[in-house]
Structure formats: C-alpha cells, structure tokens
Amino acid sequence: MLERSMLKTRWLTALTAAAALTSLATPAQAADLRLSATSSLGLSCGVAGARAGVQEGRFGVYGEGAYCRSGVEGEAGSAAFGLGATFDLFSTNGLTGYVVAGANLQDGNPVVYGGVGARYGLELFPVEGFAEVGVQRLSTDLLVIPGPRVTVGLTYRTFVGPLSSLVAAPAAAATGEGAAGSGEGAPAQCSVSPEEDRAAARSAASRAATRALSAAAGSYSAGFSSFTYQVNISNVTINGNTAVATGSITINLVSRGSGTRSSDTYPGTVTLVRDGCGWRATGYTRG
C-alpha cells in the first residue's frame, strides 16, 4: 500500500509540474515570455549568460547579456550585451528548428552573428532546452575577426496572451468597448464552424495530455513493468481566444517491485489559447 501511494505521488507530482504558464503570423497568435540561462560550453566566449524575450507565432526577439572569458592568461573577462531574433522553420513532436541572428557589444567591440538552432519541449511543460550553432564577425579598430558561435541553454516560458490583444486592451478599456474577438468563435479568416473550433480545441488538449503522459512514463519507467493510459475529454468551453477542456486521465500500471497492478482515474482541466486558426495547451490543473 505504501509503495502504491508513493507511486501515485510521483505521478501526480509529474503531472502537476506540467502546468505551464506557457506558421507565419496569423490572427491571435499565442505569445510567450521567454527567460533563458545560457552558456557556450567553452566553445565561444560566453561562459554564462541570460536572455529575456518574447515570441509570437514563428517570430521571436530577445535581449541577452553574458560574461565572456578573455582567453588570455592573467587577463580578466568582460561583459557582452546585445539583441537577437529567431524565426521558426519547422516544429514537430516538441522539436522546433529555427534560424537566429543578432548583434552585441563584446568588451566594446561590435559583433554580428547568425546561425541555426533547435529547441525541445512539451506543450504542458514550461521548461525547454535549446542549442544554437553558427558564425560571428567581431570588428576591432585594426581588423575583423570571424569565428564560430555556439550557445546552449534552458528556457522557462510563460504565456502572456496575444500581443495584439495586450496592446488593444488599454484602448478598449478607455473607450468602454470590449476586446475584439471576446465572443465565441474563430477569426473569420479561419473559415471554421463553432463545432470544428471545439473539435480542434479538444484534439489539442488530448494531444498535449498524451505527450505529457508519454514523457512522464519514460522518466519513471524504472518503477513499473507495464503502463497504459487513457485520456477522456468530456467538455470544451471556448471564450474568445481561450478555451478550457475538462475530462479525466486513467492510468493503469504494474509495479516492478511488487507486481501489484493499480488503476486510478484523475479528473483534470487543460487550458488552451488560440494559436492562429488552431489551439495550443498552456496548462493543466488536477481536479
């Protein structure tokens, strides 16, 4: 009984931790605030750094700062500060490929850079990892120095709403008007019926829950010899650019240590935001 209780606790912890405050630009894209810790693994000057930025749709911008080692014995390092931008090329099964470009000042010398990157994360988890490789061009008073550029990091992302609605909200409040699109239904450009819109939200919620469960199963596979699950979405409510999907998750597993089989059902709620003409899950709440 104690072992079963502990296993339940581990699963609930994993699923509760999945609560996330997390195509070319189309109406009502979901925007994320992104905070990252970075390093170059000793392959470029940036030993440790940080980024803060925002991404809406495929396009993202960020500001960054880093501590750069000098590479010269007995000479202190320096700081580097700059701006950058990313553009997503593709996204599949949690993996996104993108191009990156930017410019900064490194010890007072201008640097421009470009390259490609990849990041991996699940919709319901607010943390994702990324890696970027490319080239840079550092200009000094005497010569131009080309070289490689490598960056790896972890990002915490939190959903802040479509940028257009954040800009429009103060104006709407001042005039006493409601925000555009506050009623139920997709933007007219999407040409989908309310039934199709709800079906898309249901599918997005189910897909996100499935990915989170699969990821948790892989993380805790040493604890059980058999694992199956079923996601049931019982109701979807849409309010403009947000939606709530309620339902339950049934988990069946066999403890590897005792061979005990258990089956438990957990009710829960998945929150979603409109992402173009589709939906993206941003959080999970148990109960």
Salt bridges, closest charged atoms under 4 A:
ASP32 OD1 - ARG280 NH2 3.23
GLU64 OE1 - ARG51 NE 3.04
GLU64 OE2 - ARG149 NH2 3.33
ASP88 OD2 - ARG119 NH2 2.69
GLU128 OE2 - ARG34 NH2 1.78
GLU128 OE2 - ARG119 NE 3.60
GLU128 OE1 - ARG157 NH1 2.95
GLU132 OE1 - ARG51 NH2 2.90
GLU184 OE2 - ARG198 NH1 2.63
GLU195 OE2 - ARG198 NH2 3.88
ASP197 OD1 - ARG274 NH1 3.04
ASP264 OD1 - ARG4 NH2 3.56
ASP264 OD1 - LYS8 NZ 3.29
ASP275 OD2 - ARG280 NE 3.84
